[in-house]
């Protein structure tokens, strides 16, 4: 049994670690989340009428790496370098992302300022799949 079968209402949270400022793992996390959502839709029981996918909550986070000069000579020098376009000041914020997937909408998550929400996908059935389902229902009721 998988985790979702044991605890269908418990949210699953995936998170990247802000290890390096220059190399973000956020694109990989997004790919994994999209695969999970697509595979979840495939596992839905069509006969039960449950055709709604997973609710998704995204949260971008920033972690400070190193000191940013706020005043004085260093700050002015960094601004001048950036304006000249020759040398750029070093990046000092490392991005990370947290994604929460769940079968039901979470109360209170929609009100959070730094969280975005994606509605669940709906599994669409082809005409032939619908016809097969109706045929199975008729044979079952005989």
C-alpha positions in Angstrom: 0.0 0.0 0.0 1.2 3.5 -0.7 1.2 6.5 1.6 -1.9 8.0 -0.1 -3.9 4.8 0.4 -3.1 4.7 4.1 -3.6 8.4 4.8 -5.7 9.9 1.9 -6.4 13.2 3.7 -2.9 13.8 5.0 -1.0 16.4 2.9 2.3 15.6 1.2 4.9 18.3 1.5 8.0 18.4 -0.8 10.7 21.0 -0.3 14.0 22.0 -1.9 17.1 22.9 0.1 18.8 26.2 -0.5 22.2 24.7 -0.7 23.8 26.9 -3.4 22.9 30.4 -4.6 23.8 29.7 -8.2 22.2 26.3 -8.6 18.5 26.1 -7.9 16.7 22.7 -7.5 13.3 24.3 -7.9 12.9 23.2 -11.6 13.5 19.6 -10.6 10.9 19.9 -7.7 8.3 21.3 -10.1 9.0 18.4 -12.5 8.5 15.8 -9.7 5.3 17.5 -8.5 3.8 17.5 -12.0 4.6 13.8 -12.5 3.0 13.0 -9.1 -0.1 14.9 -10.0 -0.4 13.2 -13.4 0.2 9.7 -11.9 -2.4 10.4 -9.2 -5.0 11.2 -11.8 -4.3 7.9 -13.5 -4.9 5.9 -10.3 -8.4 7.4 -9.6 -11.2 5.0 -9.7 -13.4 6.0 -12.6 -16.4 3.9 -11.5 -16.6 5.7 -8.2 -17.0 9.1 -10.0 -13.9 10.5 -8.2 -12.1 12.3 -11.0 -10.6 15.3 -9.2 -6.8 15.5 -8.8 -4.6 17.1 -6.1 -4.8 20.6 -4.6 -1.4 22.3 -4.8 0.0 25.0 -2.5 3.4 26.6 -3.5 5.6 28.7 -1.2 8.8 30.4 -2.3 11.3 31.0 0.4 14.6 33.0 0.4 17.6 32.3 2.7 20.2 34.9 3.3 23.8 33.9 2.3 26.5 36.2 3.4 26.3 39.8 4.3 24.8 42.5 2.2 26.3 45.9 2.8 23.5 48.2 3.8 25.5 51.4 4.0 28.9 52.9 3.5 31.6 52.4 0.9 30.8 48.7 0.0 27.1 49.4 -0.7 28.0 52.4 -3.0 30.7 50.4 -4.8 28.2 47.5 -5.4 25.6 49.9 -6.8 28.2 51.6 -9.1 29.4 48.2 -10.4 25.8 47.1 -11.1 25.1 50.3 -13.0 28.2 50.1 -15.1 27.3 46.6 -16.1 30.9 45.3 -15.9 30.8 43.4 -12.6 27.7 42.3 -10.8 27.4 42.1 -7.1 27.4 38.6 -5.7 24.1 36.9 -5.2 23.3 36.6 -1.6 19.8 35.2 -1.4 19.4 31.4 -2.0 15.9 30.5 -3.3 14.0 27.4 -2.1 10.5 26.1 -2.6 7.9 24.2 -0.6 5.0 22.4 -2.4 2.1 20.8 -0.5 -0.2 18.4 -2.3 -3.5 17.2 -0.8 -6.7 15.6 -1.8 -8.9 18.3 -0.1 -8.4 22.0 0.2 -6.5 23.0 3.3 -8.3 25.6 5.6 -6.3 28.7 6.2 -3.8 28.2 3.3 -5.7 30.5 0.9 -5.3 33.4 3.3 -1.5 33.2 3.6 0.2 36.0 1.7 3.3 34.1 0.5 1.4 30.9 -0.7 0.0 30.4 -4.2 -2.7 27.9 -4.9 -3.3 25.7 -8.0 -6.7 24.1 -8.5 -6.8 20.3 -9.0 -6.9 18.9 -12.5 -10.0 17.0 -13.5 -9.7 13.6 -15.3 -11.5 13.6 -18.5 -12.9 10.4 -20.0 -13.0 9.7 -23.7 -16.3 8.8 -25.4 -15.1 5.1 -25.7 -14.2 5.0 -22.0 -17.6 6.3 -21.1 -19.3 3.8 -23.4 -17.3 0.9 -21.8 -18.3 2.1 -18.4 -22.0 2.1 -19.3 -21.7 -1.3 -20.9 -20.1 -2.7 -17.7 -22.8 -1.1 -15.6 -25.5 -2.7 -17.8 -23.9 -6.1 -17.6 -23.5 -5.8 -13.8 -27.1 -4.9 -13.3 -28.4 -7.9 -15.3 
